[in-house]
Structure formats: structure tokens, C-alpha cells
């Protein structure tokens, strides 16, 4: 459905650049002041102004107060943007954008139509001045911000998940397992918690080689145990390594996503039954 921008734009409020961040927009536009009509002498068609007269007229125009110039300078100095209403339940923002170190322009970006174009701000109609709040939402020293607003319903993608975008993330998770492995049996519960978290992520990604690699690391840790180590440590490491190797085969009996590797029950511990 085509929409038309109102002829008279209404600024509904101002907000800090950090709060509005880098929002998705439909389009961006350069905002220019309306040119001042220059008075010329009626000396007949085909006549042109002398260069000196044109320069003088431009200088005069530059001295005439203009709201666009005032708004641009204010937004640039204060580090804020102006929320502007473009039409019924349609908003945009006016802001200063620098082309270079010395030059900047007043720009207008159009948001998607709707009462809540930026979810982290909530409904635009419900935003208000700081003076209406019982206490300053930014704190007395501007050390906090009321944004982003937290959604009332917790999204499924907001859960803590294992992400291995960078190699350092994977390395950190493996190191956690090894650190807990060296503190068995005191860290048995933590060891299996981290182990199962890595196992589920590896199964979800089809990263079978990781399971086999971690199993080999656990076997190596088992051979490096000192003589003073608790007997249960060797049993738990061998058990965990065996279960990871079985899962690395992809066999549905051992690689089920909803299964966990449980601590091995031994005569030296009161753990639960094995997997």
C-alpha cells in the first residue's frame, strides 16, 4: 500500500544516538533548507544578475535564520536524533551525518510503518520526556539507559546456546572440560555438565570429529594422572572418553541428542548409573 509523507513534519521528541543505535530503515534522504527568493529588478526578459550582485544575495541569504540549520547544529553538538512523524503511525528520524571531518549534512531516515518500528524502544506513542518520569531513567550522572526494553515474552533464541563462530570459543569450551577433568572427583558434576553441553552442540552441528578428539584428550589425561590421584578419576575419564567415541560414530543408540552422559557408578563414588 503506497504511503505519502505529510507536507508538515512534526518532531515528536529527541533521543540519544546510543539509544537508537543503527536502526533498519526504508530509505535515507538529504534535508535541505528552502532557498530564499532573491529580489531582482524588473529590467526585462533575458537579463541576468551580475556576479557581484549574486554573491551579495547569497551572503544575505546566509544571514537569515533557518530552522534546518539550527536543528542540524543542535543534533550534531548534543549527539542526539529527532524522532519525526511522517504520517499516521509512521515515523522517521532526523540526524547529522558527517561526509568528512569538516562537512556534515542533515539527513532523514524513514522507518517501516507501524506504531513500534524499533522494538527496543517500544511504542513511539508511549515515549515521553524525562521530566515525566518519577526518577531520571538515565541516572543522575547519565551512567545508565532505559533502553533496550526487555520483551515480556522470552524468545526461544534468547536461551543460552553454544556458539563456535570463532576458534577461541571452541577452545575455551574444551579447556573447561580438561580443567574439571584434572579436579575429579571433586568436580564430577561440573565435568559432566560441560561435557554434555559440548556433546549436544557437536551432535547438532554434525561435528563428529570433535567428539572423537575430546575423547582422545580425556584418554591422554587419564594416562597423565599422578599416583596420588583418586581412583575414581581414572574410571570417570575412561567412561566419558568411551561414551564420546561411541557418539562420534553417529549410531542412533549412542548419538541421541536428548541423552546425557551420566557419571559412572564405582565403588569409590556415589554417582548415578552409567549411560
C-alpha positions as CSV (number, residue, x, y, z in Angstrom):
1,X,0.0,0.0,0.0
2,X,1.6,3.3,-1.1
3,X,2.2,5.9,1.6
4,X,2.7,9.6,1.3
5,X,4.8,11.7,3.7
6,X,2.9,14.6,5.3
7,X,3.8,18.1,4.0
8,X,4.3,19.4,7.5
9,X,6.6,17.0,9.5
10,X,6.2,17.1,13.3
11,X,9.1,16.4,15.6
12,X,7.7,14.3,18.4
13,X,10.8,14.2,20.6
14,X,14.6,13.7,20.8
15,X,16.6,10.7,21.8
16,X,20.3,9.9,22.2
17,X,22.1,8.3,19.3
18,X,23.3,5.5,21.5
19,X,19.7,4.5,22.4
20,X,18.5,4.4,18.8
21,X,21.7,2.7,17.6
22,X,21.7,1.7,13.9
23,X,18.0,1.0,13.2
24,X,16.7,-0.6,10.0
25,X,15.3,2.0,7.6
26,X,13.3,2.0,4.4
27,X,15.2,4.9,2.8
28,X,17.5,7.9,3.6
29,X,17.1,11.4,2.4
30,X,19.2,14.6,2.4
31,X,17.3,17.5,4.1
32,X,18.0,21.0,2.6
33,X,16.7,24.4,3.7
34,X,14.2,26.1,1.4
35,X,16.0,28.5,-0.8
36,X,15.3,32.2,-0.1
37,X,13.7,34.0,-3.1
38,X,16.1,36.7,-4.3
39,X,14.6,40.0,-5.3
40,X,15.6,41.1,-8.8
41,X,14.9,44.3,-10.6
42,X,12.3,44.1,-13.3
43,X,14.5,45.1,-16.2
44,X,13.0,42.9,-18.9
45,X,13.4,39.4,-20.1
46,X,16.8,37.9,-20.8
47,X,18.6,39.9,-18.2
48,X,20.9,38.2,-15.7
49,X,22.4,39.3,-12.4
50,X,25.9,40.5,-12.1
51,X,28.3,38.1,-10.2
52,X,28.8,40.7,-7.5
53,X,25.0,41.0,-7.0
54,X,24.6,37.2,-6.9
55,X,27.3,36.9,-4.3
56,X,25.8,39.7,-2.2
57,X,22.4,37.9,-2.4
58,X,23.9,34.6,-1.2
59,X,25.6,36.3,1.7
60,X,22.3,37.9,2.7
61,X,20.6,34.5,2.5
62,X,23.2,33.0,4.8
63,X,22.4,35.6,7.4
64,X,18.7,34.8,7.5
65,X,17.8,32.4,10.4
66,X,16.8,28.9,9.3
67,X,15.3,26.1,11.4
68,X,17.1,23.4,9.4
69,X,20.4,24.9,10.2
70,X,19.6,25.3,13.9
71,X,18.3,21.8,14.1
72,X,21.3,20.3,12.3
73,X,23.8,22.1,14.6
74,X,21.9,21.2,17.7
75,X,21.7,17.5,16.9
76,X,25.4,17.4,15.9
77,X,26.6,19.1,19.1
78,X,24.2,17.2,21.5
79,X,24.7,13.8,19.9
80,X,21.0,13.2,19.5
81,X,18.4,12.4,16.8
82,X,15.0,13.9,16.4
83,X,12.0,11.5,16.0
84,X,9.7,12.8,13.4
85,X,6.1,11.8,12.5
86,X,5.8,11.2,8.7
87,X,2.1,10.2,8.8
88,X,-0.4,8.1,10.8
89,X,1.6,5.5,12.7
90,X,4.7,6.2,10.5
91,X,7.9,7.6,11.9
92,X,11.4,8.5,10.9
93,X,14.4,10.3,12.4
94,X,16.4,13.4,11.6
95,X,20.1,13.3,12.4
96,X,23.5,14.7,11.5
97,X,25.7,12.6,9.2
98,X,29.3,13.6,8.5
99,X,30.6,13.3,5.0
100,X,34.1,14.2,6.1
101,X,35.9,15.7,9.1
102,X,34.8,19.2,8.2
103,X,31.4,18.7,6.5
104,X,28.2,17.1,7.7
105,X,24.6,17.1,6.5
106,X,21.1,16.9,8.0
107,X,19.6,13.6,7.0
108,X,16.2,11.9,7.4
109,X,15.7,8.2,7.5
110,X,12.3,6.6,7.2
111,X,11.3,3.6,9.5
112,X,9.0,0.9,8.5
113,X,5.4,2.0,9.0
114,X,3.8,0.9,12.3
115,X,3.4,2.0,15.9
116,X,6.6,0.1,17.1
117,X,9.2,0.4,14.3
118,X,12.1,-0.2,16.7
119,X,11.3,-3.0,19.2
120,X,13.9,-1.9,21.7
121,X,12.3,1.5,22.1
122,X,8.7,0.2,22.5
123,X,5.8,2.1,21.0
124,X,6.7,5.6,19.9
125,X,3.4,7.0,21.2
126,X,4.4,5.8,24.8
127,X,7.7,7.6,24.8
128,X,7.8,10.8,26.9
129,X,10.1,13.4,28.3
130,X,12.4,12.6,31.2
131,X,10.6,15.2,33.3
132,X,7.5,13.0,33.4
133,X,9.4,10.1,35.0
134,X,9.5,9.6,38.8
135,X,13.3,9.4,38.6
136,X,15.8,10.1,35.8
137,X,15.9,6.9,33.8
138,X,19.5,7.8,32.7
139,X,20.7,8.3,36.3
140,X,22.0,11.4,37.8
141,X,25.3,11.1,36.0
142,X,24.0,9.6,32.7
143,X,25.6,6.3,33.6
144,X,22.6,4.1,32.5
145,X,19.9,3.9,29.9
146,X,16.3,2.7,29.9
147,X,16.8,1.1,26.6
148,X,16.7,-1.5,25.2
149,X,13.3,-2.5,26.6
150,X,13.1,-6.2,27.7
151,X,10.5,-8.2,25.9
152,X,7.6,-9.5,28.1
153,X,7.9,-13.0,26.4
154,X,11.2,-14.7,26.5
155,X,12.1,-15.7,23.0
156,X,13.4,-19.2,22.2
157,X,16.5,-17.8,20.6
158,X,17.3,-15.9,23.9
159,X,18.3,-19.1,25.6
160,X,22.0,-19.7,26.4
161,X,23.3,-21.7,23.5
162,X,26.8,-22.9,22.5
163,X,28.2,-20.7,19.7
164,X,31.5,-21.5,18.0
165,X,31.8,-18.7,15.5
166,X,35.4,-18.3,16.4
167,X,38.0,-20.9,17.2
168,X,38.6,-19.3,20.6
169,X,35.1,-20.2,21.7
170,X,35.6,-23.9,20.9
171,X,39.0,-23.9,22.6
172,X,37.5,-22.3,25.7
173,X,34.8,-25.0,26.0
174,X,37.4,-27.8,25.6
175,X,39.7,-26.2,28.2
176,X,36.8,-26.1,30.7
177,X,36.3,-29.8,30.3
178,X,40.0,-30.5,30.8
179,X,40.3,-28.2,33.8
180,X,37.4,-30.1,35.5
181,X,38.8,-33.4,34.5
182,X,42.0,-32.7,36.4
183,X,40.0,-32.0,39.5
184,X,38.0,-35.2,39.6
185,X,36.2,-36.5,41.6
186,X,35.5,-33.2,43.3
187,X,34.3,-31.6,40.1
188,X,32.4,-34.6,38.8
189,X,29.1,-32.8,38.3
190,X,30.6,-29.8,36.7
191,X,32.8,-32.0,34.4
192,X,29.8,-33.9,33.1
193,X,27.7,-30.7,32.7
194,X,30.3,-29.2,30.5
195,X,30.9,-32.5,28.7
196,X,27.2,-32.9,27.8
197,X,27.0,-29.3,26.7
198,X,29.8,-29.8,24.2
199,X,28.4,-33.2,23.2
200,X,25.0,-31.7,22.3
201,X,26.5,-28.9,20.4
202,X,28.8,-31.2,18.4
203,X,25.8,-33.5,17.6
204,X,23.7,-30.6,16.5
205,X,26.5,-29.3,14.2
206,X,27.4,-32.8,13.0
207,X,30.9,-32.3,14.4
208,X,31.7,-35.9,14.9
209,X,35.5,-35.3,14.7
210,X,35.3,-33.1,17.8
211,X,33.7,-35.8,19.9
212,X,36.5,-38.2,18.9
213,X,39.2,-35.6,19.5
214,X,37.9,-34.7,23.0
215,X,37.7,-38.5,23.8
216,X,41.4,-38.8,22.9
217,X,42.2,-35.8,25.1
218,X,40.4,-37.4,28.0
219,X,42.3,-40.7,27.4
220,X,45.5,-38.8,27.5
221,X,44.6,-37.0,30.7
222,X,43.9,-40.5,32.2
223,X,47.4,-41.6,31.4
224,X,48.9,-38.5,32.9
225,X,47.1,-38.9,36.3
226,X,49.6,-38.8,39.2
227,X,49.9,-41.8,41.5
228,X,48.3,-39.7,44.2
229,X,45.1,-39.2,42.1
230,X,41.8,-40.5,43.4
231,X,41.0,-43.9,41.8
232,X,37.6,-42.7,40.7
233,X,39.2,-40.1,38.4
234,X,40.6,-42.7,36.1
235,X,37.2,-44.6,35.9
236,X,35.3,-41.4,35.1
237,X,37.8,-40.2,32.4
238,X,37.8,-43.6,30.7
239,X,34.0,-43.8,30.9
240,X,33.5,-40.4,29.4
241,X,36.0,-41.0,26.6
242,X,34.3,-44.3,25.7
243,X,30.9,-42.6,25.5
244,X,32.2,-39.8,23.3
245,X,33.8,-42.2,20.9
246,X,30.5,-44.2,20.7
247,X,28.6,-40.9,20.0
248,X,31.2,-40.0,17.3
249,X,30.2,-43.0,15.2
250,X,26.7,-41.4,14.6
251,X,25.0,-44.5,15.8
252,X,21.5,-43.5,17.0
253,X,21.8,-45.7,20.1
254,X,24.7,-43.6,21.4
255,X,24.3,-40.3,19.5
256,X,20.8,-39.3,20.6
257,X,20.6,-35.6,21.1
258,X,18.4,-35.7,24.2
259,X,20.6,-38.2,26.0
260,X,23.3,-37.3,28.5
261,X,26.5,-39.0,29.7
262,X,26.0,-39.7,33.4
263,X,28.7,-40.3,35.9
264,X,29.9,-43.9,36.2
265,X,28.9,-45.6,39.4
266,X,32.0,-47.1,41.1
267,X,32.9,-48.4,44.5
268,X,34.7,-45.1,45.1
269,X,31.8,-42.8,44.4
270,X,28.1,-42.5,44.9
271,X,27.4,-41.4,41.3
272,X,24.4,-42.5,39.2
273,X,24.3,-45.3,36.8
274,X,26.3,-45.1,33.6
275,X,24.7,-44.2,30.3
